[in-house]
Amino acid sequence: MIDPADKSVAQPPRRVLIVLLGAIGDVVRALPLLGRIRRAWPDAHLAWAVEPKSRPVLERHPWLDELIVYDRRRAPWSIPAFIGRLRRGRFDLVIDLQRHLKSGLIALASGAPDRIGFAAANAKEWNDRFSTRQIDPQPRMRLKLTQYQAFGDALEIAPAPIEFGLTLAADESARALAHLEGLARPLVGVILGSSWPSRIYFPEAVAAVIRALAAPAEGVPALTPILIGGPEDAPLGAAVRRELDGLEARDLTGRTSLRDLVAIFGACAVAFGPDCGPMHIAAAVGCPVVSLWGSTAPERSAPWGYAHLAMRGEIPCHPCYLRDCPIGRECMRRIAPEDVAATVRRALASRRAIGGGAIAASANSESAEPSATPAIGAAEARSSR
């Protein structure tokens, strides 16, 4: 937990703005930096500029004082009000974690005299020209969470345990867990979708994993599947169900909010799925995640604490970082369902052996950074203003 007595600097800034607008997974992985800042500067006003899709991750977060939402869907009409809120914030320090032109302009528009961002080697679209100072260049394949922690090092604040602080109020948790009523335990969270089509596992392969996990094996009991995804993943969920031939699976695609996933993954014994935001939420609440990698690389984006459960199909073009695959997602096709099921069982057996505890690590130690293992087989929150 955050210790208000732990002060690391003599004259901390009074008002701090974090700029990280979009990707859900990125916002989740930046939360340990927010916690580290809150430990070091307990009296500072901490704000976060974010877009609507990731807003639920930050709402009512106990370490955050203010959300400033930029709705680009309503641009340019939403821009004046957004900039007005930035200027009224009178921020002393801006921490630009986005590294794009847009975030650089937001940092500049805030009027903050101190703006820290990525070095030119890691920035895009001349983003570094909008910051007054930069962190040290980061290795391209270093975990993003650890890259964000480099900002804490540059700000000379004390290291801290890796914590995410994702909690729900009792009524929120009860509503989320109502989706799981009547299901036999243990549960396996089956994450279906991703923002990039090239990352998605095939429905017939997903169903094959579920069928394999439906029977006890290797000392692990049968697992009840929960299909997890947004409204856009409903067709994928329906395709998986068709492949299951009547086997029980609770399809929650399009039926849950992003915040619901905090409670739902907390109730799961284990999860599996492709590179996506919900994968990072699962890891943040201590649910072991078997992650499946196609166009992107686990060395850069594996869920914290579970890089050893990363799986990828061996193919020369991996990682290509293409949103759409020109060869039919061959990398994902080479991840065998039986190997995924075996890894899920191994993850669950390991969790049961250690009592289900989540993994914590030192904040700024390179040795604490988990290494991705390639291919296996072929609370009461502060009110947001």
N, C-alpha and C positions, 0 to 999 in steps of 0.2 A: 504494500500500500504506500501511497505517497506520504512522506514524512515532512510536514511543514517546517520542522526545525532544521532540516538539512539545507543550509545555504552555502552556495559555492562561490559567489562573487560578491564583491564589496558594494558595487553600485549597479544592480540589475536594471534593465529597462522597465519602465512602468507599463507600457502598452506594446504588445507584440502581435503581429499578424502573420499567420502561416498561410501561404498560397499553395494550394494543391487542389485543383478543381474537379478533375473528372473521374478517373478509373477507380472503381470500388476497391480493388485489390491494393492499389497504391495508397489510398487513404487509410486502409486498415494497417498497412505496413509502416505508415508514418506515425501511428498512435504511440508506439514506445518512445519516439522522440518527444511527442507532446508530454508524455508522463515524465520524462527526464527533465524537461523544461519546468514543468509544474513543481517537481521536487526542488529544483535549484532556485526558482523564483516564485515562491508560494504566494506573494502578494501582487504579482503582475497580472494585468488584464490580458488574457489570451483569447485571440479571435482567430477564425479560420475562414478564408474565402473558398467557397465550394460551389459546385453545380448541383442541380436538383437530384440527379441520379445517385449521388453519393451522400447526400444530406442525411438520410436516415442513419448512417453509420455514426454520425457526429451528434445527432439530436440528443439532448439531455445527457451529454457525456460529462462525467464528474470532474474532468480536468479542464473543461473548456467553459469560457464565459460568454462567448458570442459567436454566432454564425452569420456570415455575410454571404448571401446566396446570389450567384450570377446565373440568370436564366437566359442562356444564349438562344433558346428557341424563340424568345420574344425580342431579340436584338433586331434593330438598333434601339427600339423603344425602351428596353430595360437598362440600357447602358448609363444614362444620366443619373438615375436613382442609385444604381450600384456604385458609381464613382462618388456620388454625394455621400454615401455611407462610409466609403473608404476615407474620404477627406475628413469627415466628422470624427473618425476614429482617433485622429491625432497620434498615430503610431510612432513610437521611437525606433522600432526595429521591424523589418519585414524579412521573413525566411521564405525564400522562393524555392520550393521543392519540385516545381513543375518543369523547369528548364526549357520552356517554349517562349516564343515571342509574346503570346497573349499574357502569360504570367509575368513576364518582364514588364510589360506595359502596366499591368495591375499594380505591381510593386512600385513603379515610378509614380503612377497616379495617386497612390496613397499619400505621397508627400513625406514619407518617412526618411529621415536623414541617413539612416543606416540600413542598407539592404544587402543581405548575404545570399549568394546563389551558387550554382555549380560553376566549375572552371570551364573555360572555353572548350577544352577537349571533350567535355561531356554535355555541353549545352547545345541547343538547336536554335536555328533562326535568330542568331545573334543575341540570344537571351543574356549572355554574360555582360553585354554592354549596358544593361539596365541596372546592374548591381554595383554597389560601391566596394564590395570585396567578395572573394570567392573562396570556397573550400579547396583543399588539395584535389588534384585530378584523381578520379576514381577508376579502377580497372573496369572495363566494359562488362565483364561477366561476374562482377561482385554482386552479391545479393542486394536487392534494392533496399531492404530494411537496414542493412549495414551501411549502405551509402547514405541513407538518411541520418543514421547515427553519427556520421562524419560531421554533420552540422553541429551536433552537440560538442564534439571535440573542438571544432573551430571556434565555438563560442566559449570554450574553456569552462564548461560546466561539468560537474562530477558525473562519473559513470553511474549507471543505475541498472537494476534488473530489467529484462525485457518483459514488459507488461503491456496489455492492450486496454484494460479497463472497460470492456464491453459488458454491460449489465442491463437488465430490464427491470422496470417496476413490477411489483407482484401481479398487478392486473394485466399488464402486457404479457408477462410470461404465461399466465393462466390461459389467455386467449390463444397464444401460440401453441401451447401444449395440448389444447383441445383438439387440434388436428391429428393427434397421435392416439386418441382414445380408442381402446379396444384392440390395439396392436400387441402381439406377443413380442417380448424382449428376448435377446438384444436386437437393436435396430441398426441397420446399415443405411447411411445417407448416400443416395445415388445421385450425384450431381450431373446434370445432363448437358446444359448449354454453356456457351462461351460467346463473347462478343465477336470473336473471329471464327468464321466457319471452318477454317483450316485446323482448328484445335479440337473439334468435336469428335467424340468416339461414336462408332456406328451403332444404331439401335439393336441390330442383331447381336453385336458383340456385348453390349450392355446387358441384354437379356441373358446371354450365355453365362456371364458372370453371376447374375442374380440366381439363375437356376443352380449353378455350382454351389452357391452359398446357402441354398435352401435346405441342404442336408448337412447334418453334423459331420465333421471331418477334422483330422489332425488335432483332436482334443478341443475343438471349438464348436459350440452349439450352432444349430441352424440360425440364420439371420433373417429378420423380416425387413424387406426393402421399403424405403421411402423415396419416391421420385421427386427431385427438387429442381425447380427451374422457374423462370418468369413466364408471363403470358405468351411470349414469343416461342417458348419451348414446349408448349402444349402439343403441337403435332409430333414432336420427338417423343414426348411421353406416351402419346397414343400408339406410336409405332413400337415402342418398347413393350407396351402391354399386349399388343397383338402377338409379339414374338414369345410371350410368356405362356400362352395356351392355358389361361385360367389360373396360373399360380398367383397367390396373393401378393399384391403390391399396392401400397397407398400412394396414389398419384396426387401430389400437391402442386404440380406445375400450374402457375398462374393463380394459386389460391393463397399464397403467403406473401407477406411483405418482407423487405430486406431485414427489418428489425426482428421479425419472427424467427429468422434463421439463428439468431443468438441462442434462443431457448431450444429450438429444434435440434441444432447440432450438439447442444449441451446434453440432450437426451439420447443422442446416437452413440453407440459403442465405437463406431469406426465409420469412415466415409471413403468414397472413391469418385474420381471424375477428372475432367480436363482442366487445363490452366484457365482460371476464371476468378472473379471476385469472391463468390461464396466459398471457394476452396480456402481462401485466406481467413474468412470468418470462422470456418470450422476449426482451423488450426489455432486461431486466437482464443477460442473458448476451450481448447485442450482436447479436441476430438482428433484422433490420428487420421491423417489423410493420405491415401494412396493416390498420388497425382500422376496423370497420363500426359505425356508430352509429345507434341507433333512439331508445329512450326516454331515454337518458342523453346527456350532452354531452361532447365531446372537450376543450372548454376547461377542464373540471374534472378529467378522468380519462384523457386521452390517455397512452399509454405514453411514458415519458421518452425524449427524443431522436428520437421518430418521430411527433410531432404533425403534421408536414407530410404524413404518409401517411394521415391520418384521412379517412374518407368518410362522408357521410350523405345521405339522400334529402331533398330540400327539401319540407317540409310544415309548415303553420302551427303544428301542435301540438308540434313538436319544440323542446326536449326536454320531455317530459311527466312523467318520473320515475314512471311507473306500472309496476308489476310485471307486470300483465296488460293487454294492449292491447284496447280495446273496438272497434277498427276493423280488426282483422286484420293488424296490423303493417305498415300501409301505408308507413310511413317506411322500413322495411327493404326492402319490395318495390320502392321507387323507386331503390334502389342497383342499377344495371345490372351484370350479371355481366361484360360485356365491358369496362366501365370498371374493375372490380376487377382483372381480368386485366392490363389495361394498366398499372395502378398497381403491381401486383406486379412486372411486368417492369421498370418504371422504377426501383423500389426495388432490384432485383437489379443492374441495370446500374450504378446509382450506387454500390452497395457494391463491385462489382468494380472500378470506376474508382478508388476510394480505398483499395483493398487490403483491404477487409473489416473495418476497424477499428471498434470500438464508439465511441459518442459519449460524451464526458465534458463536464462543465460546472461552472462555479463554483457553490458551494453556496448562497450567499445573495444573489446578484445577480439582480434582477428581469429584467435584460436576458438572463440565461441561460435564462429560462423559455421553452420553445418554444411558439409560438402554433399552435393547431389550425387547419388549413385546412379550411373547410367544403366540402361536396359536390363531389366530382370527378365530372364527368358528371352526368345528372339524379341442498482445502488442509488441511493439518492443522488441525483445529478444536479449540477449547477443549472439554473434556468438559462436557456439560450435566449438572448435578447433579439 
